Amino acid sequence: MYTFSNRLRIGSFILMAVGLLGIGIGFVSAPSTVAEAKALVAAHDDGHGGGHGESATHEGSDEAHGTVAMQGQDHGASHDEHLLHQLQNRPWSALYVAALFFFIIALGVLAFYAVQRAAQAGWSPMLFRVMEGITAYLVPGGIIVFVLLVLSVLHLNHLFTWMDPEVVAHDTLLQGKTGYLNTPFFLIRAAIFLGGWILYREVSRRLSLAQDEADDNSNFKKNFRWSAGFLVFYLVSESIMSWDWIMSVDPHWFSTLFGWYVFATMFVSGITAIAIISIYLKSRGYLPDVNDSHIHDLAKFMFGISIFWTYLWFAQFMLIWYANIPEEVTYFVTRIEDYKLPFFGMLALNFVFPLLMLMNSDYKRVNWFVIMTGIVILLGHYLDVFIMIMPATVGDQWAIGIPEIGAVLFFAGLFIFWVFRAFTMAPLQPKRNPYIEESRQFHY
């Protein structure tokens, strides 16, 4: 049985405590008035809206002067309110990005686990307990994400502009989407998806543990059927989740490829987490039958899905750039102009680095090399989620500072605590899986 070391436990608590402090500082530092918002950006503000008054002074008549001045004041007030919402969104966005990132790691592991079960893979049963431990995070992670969605519905933030009735009242496009983008249906979908994912995880986990004590393979066969059925549900629910929780922060923009793109992010992040945690457990004397060939296979998936993610990223970018339709290109124009460093840095971390580091087959068997590459991949895909959310919620008022780092530290601590606590609840090696011996003898 795995023993949760005091050092790791205390480390997770420290991460959560420091993270909560950073999150709190982010919320306390957020402006509460337009005046405070303007003061915060005054140092690097070149005078937004200042030209409105100046243009009005050049009008030919007093009546025109008054009309244009009033329009300029209205536009300036609207801009100032928008700036306030962006700055108030920053701590919420930092919290949401981190919560979503760690949740999709667990969800990616769940998908990979279900694939292994449905395919009746012979190489991976030695890693099933690791996967089951990581997916335990779906419960607290899913609850936190759902609470953040509810708080958005209650208008405690402005992450989803389509939830604001005043915005919808003046937006014909959003009015046409109200049949789908409405808050009751939004929360119902979220509850169904979370319930389905967590239900499969709990059922599959129980069947997996029951198989260890059984005299036949009936629980294994039930797990196969549950996994095959779940994958159908997962493919549909994951796509809709990506539209709801991520794409709808940009409600004027859509991509039919987006579900696959988010899937690639969560899949490679999940597999990377499996590899890093498996190597750590092995270094602590657990998982004695997990060998270099198992790590090599995980590293191959890390490499292959990184290439797959790049293919999807390029396909989405290239088609939108080539079509040059204004409603579509704005999505990338905003990110290239205001997020140049994280946008292109993400591409280097998620494609160039894994390509160079994991192309050589021998490197996939070197544990420290896999861990180093895995950390870079996770950092790159955090930036991926960051780039998906931040431009729509905070615009050009972004930074990676105390709120962002604090949120990552908090959820990293929670993830470590919940996952490693789950490892203590069952033996880390299955006993009666029909393919356990094949997995034990897995060498090539």
DRENSEGU-935174 format. One line per 10 residues: number of its first residue (from 1); their letters; for each residue y negated, z, x of C-alpha. Coordinates in steps of 0.02 Angstrom, whole numbers, plus 50000, padded with zeros to 5 digits. Layout:
NUM) A) Y/Z/X  ...
END
This chain:
1) MYTFSNRLRI) 50000/50000/50000  49824/49964/50057  49712/50112/50098  49526/50087/50071  49450/50150/50233  49307/50274/50223  49204/50167/50341  49216/50014/50230  49187/50118/50072  49034/50202/50143
11) GSFILMAVGL) 48973/50034/50209  48984/49961/50034  48885/50108/49962  48752/50088/50096  48737/49903/50055  48718/49942/49871  48589/50079/49903  48483/49973/50021  48501/49826/49902  48442/49929/49753
21) LGIGIGFVSA) 48292/49984/49855  48249/49803/49895  48271/49751/49713  48160/49895/49658  48025/49847/49784  48032/49669/49717  48000/49724/49538  47866/49851/49585  47776/49722/49692  47772/49591/49555
31) PSTVAEAKAL) 47600/49567/49478  47566/49625/49301  47403/49533/49272  47331/49362/49310  47205/49443/49427  47343/49524/49529  47439/49360/49535  47287/49265/49599  47254/49399/49728  47433/49387/49793
41) VAAHDDGHGG) 47419/49201/49828  47236/49201/49880  47279/49197/50064  47366/49030/50048  47283/48962/49893  47170/48811/49920  47085/48834/49753  47197/48779/49612  47098/48722/49463  46932/48732/49557
51) GHGESATHEG) 46903/48547/49535  46895/48561/49347  46723/48640/49347  46659/48523/49481  46717/48368/49386  46631/48432/49230  46462/48442/49318  46463/48255/49344  46477/48210/49160  46336/48107/49090
61) SDEAHGTVAM) 46289/48212/48938  46278/48395/48894  46406/48371/48755  46530/48288/48873  46493/48422/49001  46534/48560/48878  46693/48475/48817  46763/48443/48990  46715/48617/49050  46809/48694/48904
71) QGQDHGASHD) 46960/48584/48942  46950/48635/49124  46943/48819/49076  47092/48798/48960  47192/48710/49094  47140/48839/49223  47194/48982/49109  47360/48895/49076  47386/48870/49262  47345/49052/49299
81) EHLLHQLQNR) 47467/49113/49166  47601/48997/49236  47568/49067/49410  47587/49244/49342  47754/49200/49261  47816/49122/49423  47774/49277/49525  47848/49392/49392  48005/49284/49392  48034/49305/49578
91) PWSALYVAAL) 48128/49474/49575  48223/49418/49419  48268/49254/49501  48324/49340/49661  48434/49456/49557  48503/49313/49453  48542/49201/49603  48637/49339/49694  48729/49395/49536  48779/49216/49497
101) FFFIIALGVL) 48832/49179/49676  48953/49324/49694  49019/49296/49519  49060/49113/49553  49150/49164/49712  49270/49267/49605  49280/49127/49476  49319/49000/49612  49460/49111/49673  49526/49124/49495
111) AFYAVQRAAQ) 49531/48934/49481  49619/48917/49649  49744/49052/49599  49780/48964/49433  49806/48799/49525  49931/48881/49642  50023/48958/49495  50026/48798/49391  50079/48692/49540  50214/48819/49585
121) AGWSPMLFRV) 50154/48807/49764  50275/48872/49894  50153/48912/50035  50032/49029/49946  50126/49174/49859  50094/49284/50011  49909/49271/49968  49923/49304/49781  49878/49488/49792  49723/49445/49893
131) MEGITAYLVP) 49671/49322/49758  49707/49447/49619  49603/49578/49708  49453/49463/49727  49461/49409/49544  49449/49592/49493  49262/49569/49525  49252/49456/49372  49235/49610/49260  49083/49696/49338
141) GGIIVFVLLV) 49009/49532/49399  49029/49451/49228  48953/49600/49138  48801/49598/49252  48774/49411/49228  48792/49430/49040  48666/49574/49038  48542/49466/49135  48565/49327/49007  48535/49451/48864
151) LSVLHLNHLF) 48378/49516/48950  48318/49336/48963  48351/49312/48777  48248/49471/48745  48103/49388/48839  48097/49517/48979  48080/49370/49098  48038/49186/49094  48190/49113/49183  48236/48999/49037
161) TWMDPEVVAH) 48082/48914/48968  48178/48846/48818  48196/49026/48755  48007/49038/48729  47963/48985/48549  47785/48940/48600  47848/48821/48734  47972/48740/48614  47837/48721/48481  47738/48607/48597
171) DTLLQGKTGY) 47886/48515/48674  47966/48374/48575  48110/48356/48696  48159/48540/48683  48144/48531/48494  48276/48396/48497  48393/48510/48594  48378/48665/48485  48546/48629/48402  48627/48671/48569
181) LNTPFFLIRA) 48494/48768/48665  48468/48914/48548  48493/49096/48596  48632/49149/48475  48743/49000/48519  48699/49023/48704  48760/49204/48705  48914/49164/48600  48966/49030/48725  48938/49150/48870
191) AIFLGGWILY) 49043/49285/48786  49185/49162/48749  49187/49098/48928  49183/49270/49007  49313/49334/48886  49429/49187/48922  49414/49201/49111  49440/49389/49114  49583/49380/48988  49679/49256/49095
201) REVSRRLSLA) 49650/49360/49251  49715/49519/49168  49866/49434/49088  49914/49343/49247  49893/49500/49351  50006/49601/49235  50138/49465/49235  50128/49455/49425  50156/49643/49443  50293/49642/49311
211) QDEADDNSNF) 50384/49504/49405  50402/49621/49554  50508/49741/49450  50600/49613/49343  50781/49555/49357  50742/49374/49312  50602/49247/49324  50540/49259/49145  50371/49334/49196  50350/49200/49329
221) KKNFRWSAGF) 50380/49065/49197  50258/49146/49076  50129/49153/49214  50155/48968/49246  50123/48926/49062  49970/49039/49054  49901/48961/49213  49926/48782/49154  49842/48820/48988  49701/48915/49073
231) LVFYLVSESI) 49657/48768/49185  49619/48662/49032  49505/48800/48965  49428/48825/49136  49381/48642/49162  49290/48637/48996  49211/48810/49006  49155/48793/49187  49063/48631/49149  48974/48704/48997
241) MSWDWIMSVD) 48936/48864/49093  48851/48761/49229  48744/48675/49097  48699/48839/49012  48673/48961/49153  48605/48845/49288  48551/48673/49227  48457/48738/49075  48328/48824/49186  48269/48642/49205
251) PHWFSTLFGW) 48286/48596/49020  48202/48425/49040  48328/48370/49172  48514/48340/49160  48654/48266/49262  48826/48218/49198  48893/48260/49371  48825/48437/49373  48982/48526/49312  49085/48451/49454
261) YVFATMFVSG) 48948/48491/49579  48945/48676/49530  49135/48676/49528  49139/48616/49709  49018/48755/49758  49120/48891/49675  49288/48821/49734  49244/48811/49918  49156/48980/49912  49308/49059/49831
271) ITAIAIISIY) 49431/48985/49956  49318/49040/50099  49318/49218/50031  49509/49216/50023  49519/49161/50206  49394/49289/50271  49471/49435/50175  49649/49384/50221  49605/49378/50406  49520/49548/50392
281) LKSRGYLPDV) 49670/49628/50305  49787/49553/50434  49681/49623/50574  49699/49796/50496  49889/49786/50499  49917/49724/50321  49989/49555/50266  50112/49548/50414  50196/49391/50345  50033/49294/50329
291) NDSHIHDLAK) 50033/49183/50482  49923/49052/50565  49994/48916/50452  49928/49006/50297  49756/49023/50376  49767/48841/50433  49797/48786/50253  49652/48888/50188  49541/48814/50323  49598/48640/50274
301) FMFGISIFWT) 49541/48676/50096  49375/48742/50163  49353/48581/50261  49412/48464/50121  49311/48543/49981  49156/48545/50093  49175/48357/50109  49205/48344/49921  49047/48446/49887  48948/48330/50001
311) YLWFAQFMLI) 49015/48178/49910  48958/48250/49744  48789/48302/49815  48759/48128/49884  48823/48040/49727  48703/48140/49617  48556/48120/49737  48583/47936/49774  48602/47881/49592  48446/47976/49538
321) WYANIPEEVT) 48346/47912/49687  48405/47732/49659  48368/47732/49472  48196/47809/49504  48177/47869/49325  48030/47992/49321  48121/48120/49212  48262/48127/49339  48178/48109/49509  48062/48256/49477
331) YFVTRIEDYK) 48211/48371/49506  48231/48313/49685  48047/48280/49720  48009/48463/49683  48148/48523/49796  48107/48407/49940  47920/48443/49935  47922/48631/49905  48094/48680/49974  48114/48563/50121
341) LPFFGMLALN) 48189/48689/50243  48319/48769/50127  48356/48602/50043  48402/48508/50202  48462/48666/50288  48588/48689/50147  48653/48514/50179  48677/48551/50364  48765/48717/50330  48878/48649/50193
351) FVFPLLMLMN) 48924/48482/50270  48877/48458/50453  48935/48630/50513  49107/48630/50427  49131/48448/50480  49103/48488/50662  49191/48657/50664  49347/48623/50560  49388/48442/50595  49498/48491/50742
361) SDYKRVNWFV) 49666/48552/50677  49685/48683/50815  49521/48768/50768  49588/48800/50593  49715/48920/50670  49587/49021/50768  49543/49170/50658  49370/49209/50728  49325/49025/50716  49376/49020/50532
371) IMTGIVILLG) 49276/49179/50497  49121/49112/50585  49130/48948/50490  49165/49040/50328  49010/49149/50345  48904/48993/50373  48984/48908/50221  48948/49059/50111  48768/49066/50173  48750/48880/50138
381) HYLDVFIMIM) 48815/48895/49961  48704/49044/49926  48561/48928/49972  48641/48798/49858  48629/48916/49708  48455/48968/49767  48399/48786/49765  48474/48760/49592  48378/48905/49514  48218/48944/49608
391) PATVGDQWAI) 48116/48782/49591  48124/48795/49402  48088/48982/49392  47964/49019/49532  47903/48845/49582  47821/48843/49752  47798/49032/49752  47967/49059/49834  48016/49156/49988  48171/49237/50060
401) GIPEIGAVLF) 48106/49413/50076  48141/49590/50018  48193/49549/49836  48311/49409/49889  48389/49504/50034  48400/49662/49930  48491/49573/49789  48615/49494/49910  48649/49662/49994  48676/49750/49827
411) FAGLFIFWVF) 48798/49623/49760  48887/49609/49928  48913/49797/49925  48973/49795/49745  49089/49648/49782  49165/49735/49934  49188/49900/49842  49267/49824/49686  49380/49702/49777  49447/49822/49907
421) RAFTMAPLQP) 49470/49957/49777  49577/49834/49679  49687/49809/49834  49736/49993/49827  49813/49975/49654  49966/49870/49699  50065/49818/49854  49979/49678/49948  50140/49578/49959  50236/49516/49804
431) KRNPYIEESR) 50422/49555/49799  50512/49441/49677  50412/49282/49667  50542/49140/49672  50446/49059/49814  50413/49216/49916  50539/49173/50051  50470/48996/50067  50298/49071/50087  50360/49196/50216
441) QFHY) 50441/49059/50319  50292/48942/50302  50267/48860/50472  50220/48686/50529
END
